[in-house]
Every structure is written in C-alpha cells, then in structure tokens.
C-alpha cells in the first residue's frame, strides 16, 4: 500500500471509531458510579433520529447536535427514574430502554428514511494537517472528532486527578460507606447516568449528522453493544477504551479496503471482522483476571437504598 492509501485509512479509522469512543466514555463514567445501563443502543438511535429531524427541518447542525444530546439525557433519565428511583433491576431496565429506543426511533423516523442533508464538514488545521501520515488523521477532521479528543483527555484527567472523579469512584465502590461520610450518592449516580445519556445521544447524532448524514433504521449497527463490551474489556480505563474504539474503526476500514481490492473472501466474513477483531484484542488485554477484578466497580449493577 502506498502512503496516500495508508493516510486515508488512518483518517477513516478515526472517523469510524469516534462514535464508539464517545458512547463508551460516557458508559464508563456511568459504570464507575456503580450503575449498569444497557440502553446505549436505544439512546444512540434516539439521538440519531432526533438530531437528524431537527437538522433537516431547521437547517441547523448545531441545533441538531444539541437536541441529539438532550434526547440521550431524557432517555437516560427514564432509565434512572426506574432503576435508581424505584430500585428496579438495572439489567432488565437497560434492555427495556434499548428495545423502547429502537422501536420509538423507527416510528419517529419512518417518514425521514433516506433523506440526505448537508452534514458536518471537516476542518483542516493549517500546517498541522500537512504533517505526513498523521496530519490528516489528527488535524483534518470535523469538530466532533476534535471534541472527542478533548472528552477523552478530560475524562482521563477527571478520574486520575480530580476530587469529583474520586467521589464517583467511591460511590461505585461502596455507596453505603460513601453515604456515611456525607457524599451525595444518589445525586452522583443521577449525574453519571445523565452524562452517559448525553454522550450516547451525541454519538448517535454524529452518525446521522456527520459520519453518514442521513437517517436509516438501526443505523447504529450494534455500536451500543460493542461500547458496553469495550468498557468491560478495557477494564474501565479511558486509555484502553480509545485504543479499542480506533481498533474497531481500523477493522471496519480494512474490511472495506479488502472488498475493494477484490480479495476472494465472503463479504459476510469481512463484515464480521470489526466486531471479532475488537473483542479478541480486548479479551487479550483483559486476560489478567486479578487486575480486571481490581478495576471493576464493586457495586456495579447493585441497587442502593439510602436508608438501609
């Protein structure tokens, strides 16, 4: 492969991995607080359809992204009200949220399928985008990709160095002990769930407003489920999440490149590559069972009763 092809592959790798990175970072924050929300797929789809409809009807990409984020927050608060407020089973509630979001997004977007819009255009940073090989990959992307870089750095710092990050981790490890010392357990959990919903909505909006600027049913193609697996296999560490997200993007692009070059392999096998490669590598990264358990929030998925 020549240098131009490699440059374009790396560029497409980052674009393809961006929605997965965004939603996985949001889910990591949610799970660090001890809440397991399996509704990422449904929230992403709602963000995608609401953001697309808003942009199509108003012509404003900014409004589309804002409403995509808000739709994710609203969906996450529906989950939080049931799972946290009513102490319902978090796994069942999250699965119900995904089913609800998938069906509702298909219903809302039925009249908008296949209608194209002018999506978010890339913005090349002068001079930096001309760096050989990595310039286009890192410095000729759209604004949401740049935002995802900032989100990764902010979340990494948040859990490494901030008092609020320590609070979130304390709530996820032992909410009863955190409650005894005066930490706001329920408020922390609600905020973490809302942030996860906002990130899922943003990731869905990115799919329909930038990556492929149109709406089709189930356009997330399982990215919400991959994000959930990615958080676990990355042992709740932001640096491994970004690695896994871009690995998924690379495998997706190589799948298309292989088809374009005419390799005699079943297209079904090639389409499976991104998912299989991501899971296999992350399983190897998390093969140390002891370290994996050390990073797992101890109260993940368990209900918390403030009075008991």
N, C-alpha and C positions, 0 to 999 in steps of 0.2 A: 504493500500500500504506500502511496506517495504521501508527502507531508500535508498536502491540502485535504486529502481524504481523512487522515488522522485528525487534523484540526477540526474538520466538520463533525467527525464522530464525537470528539470530546465536547464540542459545543452542544450537540444534540443530547449527549449524555446528561449534562447539567440541566437542560430544559426538561427532559423526561423525568429526571429524578426529583425535580423541585416540588411538585405537589405531594409526593410521598414524604419528602423531608419535612414539609410544613405540617402535614397532619400527624406524622409520627412524633415530632417535637411536642405538639400540643397534647397528644395522648400520653407522652412520657410525664409531662407536668401533672396531668390528671392522675396517673397511676402513682406518682411519687407521693401524692396526698392520701393514698390508700383507696382510691376509687377506681374501679374497673368499668370502663364504659365501652361496650362492644358496638356502639351505634355509629362508629365513624363512617361507615359506608353510606348510611342513610343521611347523615349530616352533610357529607360531601355532595351527595346528589341534590339535596335541597339548596345548598349554596350554589351549585352549578346552575340549576334551573331558575332560581330567583334572581341571581346575578345576570343571567342571560336575558331574561324577560325585561328586567329593569333597563339594561343597556339597549336592547332592541327598541323599546318603546320611547325611551328618552334620549338616546344617542350619547349618554354619558357613561364612560367606562368607570369613572370614579364612583358614581352612584351605584353602578352595578357591583363593584367590589365591596362597597360599604354595606349594601343590602345582603350580599352573599355572606359576609361576616355576621351580620345581625341575625340572619336566618339560622346560621350554625349555633349562635348563642341561644336563640329561642328554643331550638330543638334540644340543646344540652340542658336547658333549664327544665324542660319537660321531663327529661331523664332524672335530673337532680331532685325535682319535686317528688317523684315516685320512689326513687332508690334511696335518697337521703332523708327527705321529709317523712315518707311513710315507711322507711326501712324495708322496702321490698328487695327481693333478690336482685343483685346488680347484674348478674349474667343474663337472667331472663329479661330484665328491663332493657338492657342494651340490645339484645337480639330483637326484642319487640320494636325498639326505636329504629333499627335498621330496616326491618320489614315495613314499618309505617312510612319511613322516609323514602324508601324505594317506590312504594305504591303511590304515595302522595306526589312525589316529583314527576312520575309518569303521567298522573292525572293532570297536574297543573301544566305540564309542558306539552301536552298532546297536540295542541294547535301550533306549536312553535318548532316542531321537529324539522331539522334540515335547513332552517332559515339562516343564512350566513350574516355575519356582522363584520365590521372592521375591528379586528382585535387589537390587543396591546402590541405596539411595535417595539423592537429592540432599540436600545440607546447605547451607541458605542462611545466609550470614554476616550477622548483624544489621547494619542500617544500610547496609552496603556494597552489599548485594543490592538495595536500593531506589534506587540511582543510575539515572536514566533511561537507557535504551538499552543501556548496557554492564553495568549492575549484575547482571542475571540471567545474562548471558553469562559473566561472570568470577567472580561471587561467589555463585551459586546452583547450583553443580554438585556432583557426587559427589566423594568423596575421591580417587579415581584420577585425575580430571581435575586436581584441585589438585596431586596428586603429579606429574603430567606437567609442570605449570608449573615445579615445583621441579627436576625432572630436566633440563628444558631449560636452566634457569639454571645448574645445577651443571655440566652438560657444556660449556656455553659458557665458563664460568669455567675449567674443567679444562684446556681446550686453549689458552685465552688467557693464563692466569696461573700454572698450577701446574707444578712440576718433573716430576711424573708424566706430565702431558699432553705435555710436551716429549719425554719418554722414548718414549711411544707413537708420536709423530710421527717421531722419529729412527729407530725400528725399522721404521716403514713406508717411510721414505725410502731407507735403506741399512742393512739388518740386519748386513752384514759389517763396516761401519765402526762401527756401534753395538756389535757384539760385541768388536771390537778394543779399544775404550775401556772395556770392562767392563760394559756394560749387559746386563741379563738378557733377551735377545731372545726365547727360546722361552717363558719364563715370562710375559713381557708379552703375547705373542701368545695363549697359552692363556687368560690372564685376559680379554683383549679379546674373544675368541670366547665365553667363558662369559658375559660381561656382555651381549653381543649376544643370546645364547640366553635369558638371563633376561628381557630386555626383550621379546623375541618371545613368550615364554610369558606374560608379564604382559599384553601386548596381546591375545593370544588369550583369556586369562581375562576381560579386560574385555568382550570381545564376548559371551561366553556368560553372564557373571555380572552385567553392568550394562547394556550397550547394548541387547541383546535377550536377556533372561535365559531362554534355552533352548538346546538343542543341536540342530543340524541339520548334515548332512554338507556339507563345503566352505563353511561359513558365513563364512569369511574373504573370499570373493568376489574373490580376486585382490589383496587388500591387501598381501600379502607381496611380490608382484611390483611393485606400484606403489611400495612403500617402497624397493626396490632401485633403481628408476629415479629416484626422488626424490632419493636420496643423490647419485647421479651428476650429475643436472641441477642440484642445489643446490650443486655443486662442493664437497662435503664441508664445508659451513658450516651450523652449527646454526640461525642466524637465517633462512636460506633454507629450511631443512627445515620449520620451524614455519609459515612462510608457505605452502609447498606443501601441507602437511597440512591446514591450515584452508581453503585454496582447494579442495581435494578435498571437504572437508566441505560447503562452501558450494555447490559444483556439485551435490552429491548432494541437498541440501535443495531447491535451486531446481528440480531435476528433479521432485521430489515435489510441490512447490508448483504447477509448471506443469501437471502431470497433474490436480491437484485443481481448478485453475481452468478446466480443460477446453480448453486450447489444442489446436487440431487438428494435432498433431504425433504421428508414430508413437511409441509407447511405447518401441520399441527404440532409436530415436534419442535419446530423452530419457534412457534408461538408460545410454547411451554417454557422455553429457555429462561426468560427473565425471572419467572417465579421460582423455577427449580434452582437456578444459579444463586439467587438471593438467599433462599432458605438454606441451601447446602453450605455456603460460605459462613453464614451467621451461626449455623449449628456448630461449625468448627471453631468459630470464635468463642462460643459459649460452652465449649466442651468441658471446661473445668467446672465441675458441679459445685465444688466448695465456694469458689469465687462468685458463681452465679447466684447461689443462695445468699451470699453476703450482700449482694446488691439488690436483692428482691425486697421491696417494702413488706414488712412483716404483716401489716394489717390489710394488704391488698385484697379487695373484694369482700371484706368483712364489714357488717353493719356496726355502727357506733350509736349507743344510746347515751346521751349526755347525762341522764340521771342514774345510770346503772353501770 
